[in-house]
Amino acid sequence: MTGRLQGHVALVTGGAGGIGSAICQRLAEDGAKVVIADLGPGAQTLAQALVAQGHQACAVSLDVSSRASWQAAVAELPQGFEALDIVVNVAGIVRDRSLVKMSDEEWQSVIDVNLKGSWLGCQFGLAAMNGKGWGRIINIASTAIFGTFGQANYSSAKAGVVGLTHTVALEAARHGVLVNAIAPGIVETPILASVPEGIKEKWISRMPLGRPAQPSEIAAVVAFLASNDASYMTGQVLIVDGGATTGDY
């Protein structure tokens, strides 16, 4: 349904990454003006590509773990992109290590980007949407919320994102802002490509659908939650994992 987000402005953190860039592409195709918030030159490259396709997009530099960076990014939005009413918190990192070997830095950096970054995104997003009577905040969690070996930091952060989503949904409802989360399983991204083949095959063997998700399949769920088709959904966590967490395999 091209154009169903016409008139809306979406900010996507981690927008130049594998999942983030697919979300930016899909929201732009659905008519939204897209702010690609990321560190590094990839955000500007993607913004230029979207504009070349006839979409409206811009790039901003954003360290999601920094309040000052959020303040600067929001203050510097170009004309026509200031009226944010969709925020998608995608930015995340992994620093895998078994529990007894995990350092303070490996723990804290993952918490700061994945959980604090989503918390700040919810704060700034809700502030921008307040008074409009319409808004969408979509947080990207992970099936790591159920626990993953070597990811005590990441699993804890993503479980925190789920709790954050439930709470912000309760607080935002009176403002007409819907807040939901998506918990993807394994997604075909550059991060997955770095996983040893044997481990990857073991993961895929547990999936009833027998394959990882494509980033565009996660983006499609984001587009649904951002649209008026999801007008009676808030505080929900949609698991998009090819059935991997269903039953015993």
C-alpha contacts under 8 A as a table, 3 or more apart, distances in Angstrom:
res1	aa1	res2	aa2	distance
1	M	4	R	6.00
1	M	30	D	6.75
2	T	5	L	7.92
2	T	29	E	6.13
2	T	30	D	4.45
2	T	31	G	6.49
3	G	6	Q	5.05
3	G	29	E	7.22
3	G	30	D	4.59
3	G	31	G	4.37
3	G	32	A	7.66
4	R	30	D	5.63
4	R	31	G	6.41
4	R	227	S	6.85
5	L	8	H	5.66
5	L	27	L	7.36
5	L	30	D	5.38
5	L	31	G	4.90
5	L	32	A	5.03
5	L	226	A	7.84
5	L	227	S	6.50
6	Q	30	D	6.99
6	Q	31	G	4.34
6	Q	32	A	5.26
6	Q	33	K	7.90
7	G	31	G	7.31
7	G	32	A	6.35
7	G	33	K	7.53
8	H	31	G	7.69
8	H	32	A	5.07
8	H	33	K	6.31
8	H	83	A	7.94
8	H	84	L	7.33
8	H	85	D	6.33
8	H	86	I	7.25
9	V	32	A	5.51
9	V	33	K	4.67
9	V	34	V	5.95
9	V	35	V	7.52
9	V	81	F	6.24
9	V	82	E	7.81
9	V	83	A	6.31
9	V	84	L	4.94
9	V	85	D	5.72
9	V	86	I	6.13
10	A	27	L	7.64
10	A	32	A	6.43
10	A	33	K	6.11
10	A	34	V	4.92
10	A	35	V	6.01
10	A	84	L	5.98
10	A	85	D	6.34
10	A	86	I	4.41
10	A	87	V	5.60
10	A	88	V	7.43
11	L	34	V	5.90
11	L	35	V	4.51
11	L	36	I	6.18
11	L	37	A	6.75
11	L	84	L	6.95
11	L	86	I	6.30
11	L	87	V	4.89
11	L	88	V	6.25
12	V	15	G	5.12
12	V	20	G	6.79
12	V	23	I	7.72
12	V	24	C	6.81
12	V	34	V	7.45
12	V	35	V	6.26
12	V	36	I	5.47
12	V	37	A	5.79
12	V	87	V	6.01
12	V	88	V	4.78
12	V	89	N	6.18
12	V	90	V	6.74
13	T	20	G	7.14
13	T	36	I	6.67
13	T	37	A	4.76
13	T	38	D	5.98
13	T	62	L	7.71
13	T	64	V	7.35
13	T	88	V	6.39
13	T	89	N	5.25
13	T	90	V	5.27
13	T	91	A	5.19
14	G	17	G	5.65
14	G	20	G	5.50
14	G	21	S	7.92
14	G	36	I	7.56
14	G	37	A	6.07
14	G	38	D	4.96
14	G	39	L	7.83
14	G	89	N	7.54
14	G	90	V	5.38
14	G	91	A	3.96
14	G	92	G	7.19
15	G	19	I	7.69
15	G	20	G	4.05
15	G	21	S	5.03
15	G	23	I	7.49
15	G	24	C	6.44
15	G	36	I	4.92
15	G	37	A	5.57
15	G	38	D	5.83
15	G	43	A	6.65
15	G	90	V	7.25
15	G	91	A	7.44
16	A	20	G	5.71
16	A	21	S	4.84
16	A	36	I	6.89
16	A	37	A	7.64
16	A	38	D	6.25
16	A	42	G	5.43
16	A	43	A	4.99
16	A	46	L	6.78
17	G	20	G	4.92
17	G	21	S	5.46
18	G	21	S	5.67
18	G	22	A	6.66
18	G	189	T	5.28
18	G	190	P	6.85
18	G	215	P	6.63
19	I	22	A	5.29
19	I	23	I	6.32
19	I	90	V	7.66
19	I	189	T	7.25
19	I	215	P	4.95
19	I	216	S	7.56
19	I	218	I	7.23
19	I	219	A	7.25
20	G	23	I	5.08
20	G	24	C	6.24
20	G	90	V	6.16
20	G	91	A	7.66
21	S	24	C	5.02
21	S	25	Q	6.15
21	S	46	L	7.44
22	A	25	Q	5.06
22	A	26	R	6.18
22	A	215	P	5.77
22	A	216	S	5.43
22	A	219	A	5.88
23	I	26	R	5.15
23	I	27	L	6.07
23	I	215	P	7.81
23	I	216	S	7.10
23	I	218	I	7.58
23	I	219	A	4.46
23	I	220	A	7.69
23	I	222	V	7.08
23	I	223	A	7.72
24	C	27	L	5.31
24	C	28	A	6.04
24	C	34	V	6.42
24	C	36	I	7.04
25	Q	28	A	5.24
25	Q	29	E	6.18
25	Q	50	L	7.16
26	R	29	E	5.02
26	R	30	D	6.23
26	R	216	S	7.56
26	R	219	A	6.27
26	R	220	A	7.06
26	R	223	A	6.93
27	L	30	D	4.99
27	L	31	G	6.52
27	L	32	A	5.60
27	L	33	K	7.89
27	L	34	V	7.11
27	L	223	A	6.21
28	A	31	G	5.14
28	A	32	A	4.98
28	A	33	K	6.23
28	A	34	V	6.14
28	A	50	L	7.54
28	A	55	H	5.97
28	A	56	Q	7.05
28	A	57	A	7.62
29	E	32	A	7.37
29	E	55	H	7.21
30	D	223	A	7.80
31	G	55	H	7.52
32	A	56	Q	7.47
33	K	55	H	7.39
33	K	56	Q	4.98
33	K	57	A	5.63
33	K	81	F	6.89
34	V	56	Q	6.45
34	V	57	A	4.64
34	V	58	C	6.52
34	V	81	F	7.83
35	V	57	A	5.80
35	V	58	C	5.11
35	V	59	A	5.66
35	V	60	V	6.99
35	V	81	F	7.28
36	I	43	A	5.74
36	I	44	Q	7.87
36	I	46	L	7.90
36	I	47	A	6.91
36	I	57	A	7.31
36	I	58	C	6.15
36	I	59	A	4.65
36	I	60	V	6.22
37	A	43	A	6.73
37	A	59	A	5.92
37	A	60	V	4.93
37	A	61	S	5.75
37	A	62	L	5.53
38	D	42	G	7.77
38	D	43	A	5.91
38	D	59	A	7.69
38	D	60	V	6.61
38	D	61	S	5.29
38	D	62	L	5.12
38	D	63	D	7.04
38	D	91	A	7.93
39	L	42	G	7.72
39	L	43	A	7.29
39	L	61	S	5.23
39	L	62	L	5.76
39	L	63	D	6.60
40	G	43	A	6.80
40	G	61	S	7.35
41	P	44	Q	5.54
41	P	45	T	6.43
42	G	45	T	5.06
42	G	46	L	6.15
43	A	46	L	5.23
43	A	47	A	6.14
43	A	59	A	5.44
43	A	60	V	7.34
43	A	61	S	7.97
44	Q	47	A	5.02
44	Q	48	Q	6.19
44	Q	58	C	7.20
44	Q	59	A	5.22
44	Q	60	V	7.85
45	T	48	Q	5.25
45	T	49	A	6.31
46	L	49	A	4.98
46	L	50	L	6.20
47	A	50	L	5.19
47	A	51	V	6.20
47	A	57	A	5.29
47	A	58	C	5.24
47	A	59	A	5.95
48	Q	51	V	5.12
48	Q	52	A	6.11
48	Q	57	A	7.64
48	Q	58	C	7.78
49	A	52	A	5.05
49	A	53	Q	6.43
50	L	53	Q	5.05
50	L	54	G	6.61
50	L	55	H	5.39
50	L	56	Q	6.99
50	L	57	A	6.37
51	V	54	G	5.07
51	V	55	H	4.82
51	V	56	Q	5.66
51	V	57	A	6.10
52	A	55	H	7.22
58	C	78	P	7.86
60	V	73	A	6.11
60	V	76	E	7.92
60	V	77	L	7.43
61	S	73	A	6.60
62	L	69	S	5.73
62	L	70	W	6.42
62	L	73	A	6.27
63	D	66	S	5.68
63	D	69	S	5.75
63	D	70	W	7.22
64	V	67	R	7.55
64	V	69	S	7.11
64	V	70	W	6.67
64	V	91	A	7.32
64	V	113	V	6.24
64	V	116	K	7.74
64	V	117	G	4.54
64	V	118	S	7.58
64	V	120	L	7.24
64	V	121	G	7.43
65	S	112	D	5.42
65	S	113	V	5.14
65	S	116	K	5.86
65	S	117	G	4.62
65	S	120	L	7.51
66	S	69	S	5.15
66	S	70	W	6.41
66	S	117	G	7.61
67	R	70	W	5.07
67	R	71	Q	6.19
67	R	120	L	6.94
68	A	71	Q	5.05
68	A	72	A	6.18
69	S	72	A	5.11
69	S	73	A	6.05
70	W	73	A	5.11
70	W	74	V	6.11
70	W	120	L	7.72
70	W	124	F	7.64
71	Q	74	V	5.41
71	Q	75	A	6.07
72	A	75	A	5.11
72	A	76	E	6.07
73	A	76	E	5.23
73	A	77	L	6.43
74	V	77	L	5.53
74	V	82	E	7.47
77	L	81	F	5.91
77	L	82	E	5.62
78	P	81	F	5.65
78	P	82	E	6.74
79	Q	82	E	6.39
80	G	83	A	7.30
81	F	84	L	6.87
83	A	128	A	7.02
83	A	129	M	7.86
84	L	87	V	7.31
84	L	125	G	7.18
84	L	128	A	5.98
84	L	129	M	6.62
85	D	125	G	7.30
85	D	128	A	6.98
85	D	129	M	5.41
85	D	134	W	7.05
85	D	135	G	4.74
85	D	136	R	6.26
86	I	125	G	7.43
86	I	135	G	5.83
86	I	136	R	4.70
86	I	137	I	5.82
86	I	138	I	7.87
86	I	226	A	6.91
87	V	121	G	7.20
87	V	122	C	7.69
87	V	125	G	5.94
87	V	136	R	6.40
87	V	137	I	4.89
87	V	138	I	6.32
88	V	137	I	5.90
88	V	138	I	4.73
88	V	139	N	5.84
88	V	140	I	7.56
89	N	117	G	7.69
89	N	118	S	5.58
89	N	121	G	6.37
89	N	137	I	7.76
89	N	138	I	6.28
89	N	139	N	4.81
89	N	140	I	6.02
90	V	118	S	7.93
90	V	139	N	6.57
90	V	140	I	5.29
91	A	113	V	6.97
91	A	114	N	6.62
91	A	117	G	7.49
92	G	110	V	7.49
92	G	113	V	5.71
92	G	114	N	4.82
93	I	110	V	5.99
93	I	113	V	6.72
93	I	114	N	6.78
94	V	110	V	6.22
94	V	151	Q	7.90
94	V	154	Y	6.34
95	R	106	E	5.63
95	R	107	W	7.67
95	R	110	V	6.72
95	R	151	Q	7.59
95	R	153	N	7.72
95	R	154	Y	7.68
96	D	102	M	7.94
96	D	106	E	7.81
96	D	150	G	5.41
96	D	151	Q	5.32
96	D	153	N	7.83
96	D	154	Y	7.89
97	R	101	K	6.23
97	R	102	M	5.29
97	R	150	G	4.76
97	R	151	Q	6.45
98	S	101	K	5.49
98	S	102	M	6.02
98	S	149	F	7.10
98	S	150	G	4.23
98	S	151	Q	7.04
98	S	152	A	7.59
99	L	102	M	5.29
99	L	150	G	6.54
99	L	151	Q	7.85
99	L	152	A	6.42
102	M	106	E	6.24
102	M	107	W	6.83
103	S	106	E	5.15
103	S	107	W	6.31
104	D	107	W	5.16
104	D	108	Q	6.00
105	E	108	Q	5.14
105	E	109	S	5.78
106	E	109	S	5.61
106	E	110	V	6.45
106	E	153	N	7.53
107	W	110	V	5.68
107	W	111	I	6.39
107	W	153	N	5.13
108	Q	111	I	5.06
108	Q	112	D	5.92
108	Q	153	N	7.80
109	S	112	D	5.06
109	S	113	V	6.25
110	V	113	V	5.43
110	V	114	N	5.82
110	V	115	L	7.73
110	V	153	N	6.16
110	V	154	Y	6.18
110	V	157	A	7.09
111	I	114	N	5.46
111	I	115	L	5.20
111	I	116	K	6.41
111	I	153	N	6.61
111	I	154	Y	7.19
111	I	156	S	7.79
111	I	157	A	5.29
112	D	115	L	5.82
112	D	116	K	4.74
112	D	117	G	6.20
113	V	116	K	5.88
113	V	117	G	4.87
113	V	118	S	7.64
114	N	117	G	5.57
114	N	118	S	6.24
114	N	154	Y	7.65
114	N	157	A	5.91
114	N	158	K	6.90
114	N	161	V	7.80
115	L	118	S	5.19
115	L	119	W	6.16
115	L	157	A	5.14
115	L	158	K	6.79
115	L	160	G	6.38
115	L	161	V	5.85
116	K	119	W	4.90
116	K	120	L	6.12
117	G	120	L	5.23
117	G	121	G	6.09
118	S	121	G	4.86
118	S	122	C	6.12
118	S	139	N	6.90
118	S	161	V	7.00
119	W	122	C	5.15
119	W	123	Q	6.26
119	W	161	V	7.91
119	W	164	L	7.12
120	L	123	Q	4.94
120	L	124	F	6.11
121	G	124	F	5.34
121	G	125	G	5.73
122	C	125	G	5.02
122	C	126	L	5.87
122	C	137	I	6.81
122	C	168	V	7.47
123	Q	126	L	5.41
123	Q	127	A	6.20
124	F	127	A	5.11
124	F	128	A	6.22
125	G	128	A	5.20
125	G	129	M	6.27
125	G	137	I	7.08
126	L	129	M	5.04
126	L	130	N	5.89
126	L	135	G	7.92
126	L	137	I	7.91
126	L	172	A	7.19
126	L	177	V	7.56
127	A	130	N	5.31
129	M	132	K	5.68
129	M	133	G	7.54
129	M	134	W	6.97
129	M	135	G	5.84
129	M	175	H	7.96
129	M	177	V	7.37
130	N	133	G	7.12
130	N	175	H	6.13
131	G	175	H	6.71
132	K	135	G	7.55
132	K	175	H	7.55
132	K	176	G	7.78
133	G	175	H	5.45
133	G	176	G	4.57
133	G	177	V	6.94
134	W	175	H	7.18
134	W	176	G	4.82
134	W	177	V	5.34
134	W	178	L	7.94
135	G	176	G	6.40
135	G	177	V	4.22
135	G	178	L	6.17
136	R	177	V	5.49
136	R	178	L	4.96
136	R	179	V	5.93
136	R	225	L	7.64
136	R	226	A	5.81
137	I	177	V	7.33
137	I	178	L	6.30
137	I	179	V	4.71
137	I	180	N	6.52
137	I	226	A	7.91
138	I	179	V	5.84
138	I	180	N	5.08
138	I	181	A	5.33
138	I	182	I	7.45
138	I	222	V	7.13
138	I	225	L	7.40
138	I	226	A	7.67
139	N	161	V	7.15
139	N	165	T	7.10
139	N	179	V	7.84
139	N	180	N	6.38
139	N	181	A	4.51
139	N	182	I	6.43
140	I	161	V	7.83
140	I	181	A	5.63
140	I	182	I	5.09
140	I	183	A	6.16
140	I	184	P	7.66
141	A	145	I	7.56
141	A	158	K	5.02
141	A	159	A	7.35
141	A	161	V	6.08
141	A	162	V	6.71
141	A	181	A	6.39
141	A	182	I	5.71
141	A	183	A	4.55
141	A	184	P	6.97
142	S	145	I	6.02
142	S	155	S	7.97
142	S	158	K	6.12
142	S	182	I	7.17
142	S	183	A	3.93
142	S	184	P	4.96
142	S	185	G	6.20
142	S	239	I	7.95
143	T	146	F	5.99
143	T	147	G	7.81
143	T	183	A	5.34
143	T	184	P	5.95
143	T	185	G	5.33
143	T	239	I	7.15
143	T	241	D	7.51
143	T	245	T	7.84
144	A	147	G	5.06
144	A	148	T	5.49
144	A	151	Q	7.89
144	A	154	Y	7.22
144	A	155	S	4.90
144	A	158	K	6.89
144	A	159	A	7.77
144	A	185	G	7.87
145	I	148	T	7.92
145	I	155	S	5.05
145	I	156	S	6.98
145	I	158	K	5.68
145	I	159	A	4.72
146	F	155	S	7.30
146	F	159	A	7.98
147	G	151	Q	7.51
147	G	152	A	7.49
147	G	155	S	5.72
148	T	151	Q	5.48
148	T	152	A	7.23
148	T	155	S	6.62
149	F	152	A	7.38
151	Q	154	Y	5.09
151	Q	155	S	5.72
152	A	155	S	5.32
152	A	156	S	5.92
153	N	156	S	5.28
153	N	157	A	6.14
154	Y	157	A	5.06
154	Y	158	K	6.11
155	S	158	K	5.24
155	S	159	A	5.99
156	S	159	A	5.13
156	S	160	G	6.09
157	A	160	G	4.97
157	A	161	V	6.34
158	K	161	V	4.83
158	K	162	V	6.54
159	A	162	V	5.17
159	A	163	G	6.59
160	G	163	G	5.09
160	G	164	L	6.01
161	V	164	L	4.89
161	V	165	T	6.03
162	V	165	T	5.06
162	V	166	H	6.41
162	V	181	A	6.94
162	V	237	V	7.14
163	G	166	H	5.26
163	G	167	T	6.31
164	L	167	T	5.23
164	L	168	V	6.01
165	T	168	V	5.32
165	T	169	A	5.97
165	T	179	V	6.26
165	T	180	N	6.08
165	T	181	A	6.49
165	T	235	G	6.02
165	T	236	Q	7.76
166	H	169	A	5.25
166	H	170	L	6.58
166	H	179	V	7.73
166	H	180	N	7.72
166	H	235	G	4.66
166	H	236	Q	7.17
167	T	170	L	5.26
167	T	171	E	6.49
167	T	235	G	7.65
168	V	171	E	5.02
168	V	172	A	5.79
168	V	179	V	6.74
168	V	235	G	7.85
169	A	172	A	5.17
169	A	173	A	5.94
169	A	177	V	7.65
169	A	178	L	6.24
169	A	179	V	4.82
169	A	180	N	7.27
169	A	234	T	5.99
169	A	235	G	5.00
170	L	173	A	5.69
170	L	235	G	7.30
171	E	174	R	6.93
172	A	175	H	5.38
172	A	176	G	6.73
172	A	177	V	5.27
172	A	178	L	6.83
172	A	179	V	7.45
173	A	176	G	5.17
173	A	177	V	5.42
173	A	178	L	6.29
173	A	234	T	7.93
174	R	177	V	7.42
178	L	231	S	7.79
178	L	233	M	6.92
178	L	234	T	5.01
178	L	235	G	7.51
179	V	234	T	5.16
179	V	235	G	5.63
179	V	236	Q	7.65
180	N	225	L	7.43
180	N	233	M	7.56
180	N	234	T	5.46
180	N	235	G	5.07
180	N	236	Q	5.00
180	N	237	V	6.05
181	A	235	G	7.57
181	A	236	Q	6.18
181	A	237	V	4.62
181	A	238	L	6.31
182	I	221	V	7.87
182	I	222	V	7.76
182	I	237	V	5.38
182	I	238	L	4.72
182	I	239	I	5.94
182	I	240	V	6.99
183	A	237	V	6.65
183	A	238	L	5.97
183	A	239	I	4.65
183	A	240	V	5.97
183	A	241	D	7.67
184	P	187	V	7.24
184	P	218	I	7.15
184	P	239	I	5.94
184	P	240	V	4.68
184	P	241	D	5.38
185	G	212	P	7.69
185	G	213	A	7.55
185	G	239	I	7.64
185	G	240	V	6.18
185	G	241	D	4.14
185	G	242	G	7.43
185	G	244	A	7.51
186	I	192	L	7.62
186	I	212	P	5.23
186	I	213	A	6.26
186	I	241	D	6.65
187	V	192	L	7.01
187	V	212	P	5.13
187	V	213	A	4.55
187	V	214	Q	5.77
187	V	215	P	6.30
188	E	191	I	8.00
188	E	192	L	5.99
188	E	193	A	7.50
188	E	212	P	5.85
188	E	213	A	5.98
188	E	214	Q	5.38
188	E	215	P	6.56
189	T	192	L	5.30
189	T	193	A	6.57
189	T	214	Q	7.94
189	T	215	P	7.26
190	P	193	A	4.97
190	P	194	S	6.68
191	I	194	S	5.41
191	I	195	V	7.09
192	L	195	V	5.34
192	L	200	K	7.82
193	A	196	P	7.98
195	V	199	I	6.87
195	V	200	K	6.31
196	P	199	I	5.55
196	P	200	K	6.29
197	E	200	K	5.03
197	E	201	E	6.09
198	G	201	E	5.20
198	G	202	K	6.34
199	I	202	K	5.11
199	I	203	W	6.35
200	K	203	W	5.14
200	K	204	I	6.25
201	E	204	I	5.10
201	E	205	S	6.06
202	K	205	S	5.16
202	K	206	R	6.88
203	W	206	R	5.60
203	W	207	M	7.22
204	I	207	M	5.30
204	I	210	G	5.73
204	I	211	R	5.75
204	I	212	P	6.79
205	S	208	P	7.83
205	S	210	G	6.36
206	R	210	G	7.52
206	R	244	A	5.75
206	R	249	Y	5.99
207	M	210	G	4.95
207	M	211	R	6.79
207	M	241	D	7.80
207	M	242	G	5.89
207	M	243	G	5.86
207	M	244	A	4.45
208	P	242	G	6.35
208	P	243	G	5.61
208	P	244	A	6.40
209	L	242	G	5.31
209	L	243	G	6.82
210	G	242	G	7.62
211	R	242	G	7.51
212	P	241	D	7.83
212	P	242	G	7.38
213	A	217	E	6.36
213	A	218	I	7.41
213	A	241	D	7.16
213	A	242	G	7.20
214	Q	217	E	5.37
214	Q	218	I	7.10
215	P	218	I	5.32
215	P	219	A	6.29
216	S	219	A	4.81
216	S	220	A	6.12
217	E	220	A	5.15
217	E	221	V	6.79
218	I	221	V	5.36
218	I	222	V	6.50
218	I	240	V	7.30
219	A	222	V	4.98
219	A	223	A	6.13
220	A	223	A	5.02
220	A	224	F	6.31
221	V	224	F	5.04
221	V	225	L	6.32
222	V	225	L	5.16
222	V	226	A	6.10
223	A	226	A	5.06
223	A	227	S	6.23
224	F	227	S	5.26
224	F	228	N	7.90
224	F	229	D	6.45
224	F	230	A	6.36
225	L	228	N	7.80
225	L	229	D	7.37
225	L	230	A	5.29
225	L	233	M	7.95
226	A	230	A	7.18
227	S	230	A	5.97
227	S	231	S	7.37
228	N	231	S	4.89
230	A	233	M	5.47
233	M	236	Q	6.82
240	V	243	G	7.63
241	D	244	A	5.65
241	D	245	T	7.20
243	G	246	T	5.21
245	T	248	D	8.00
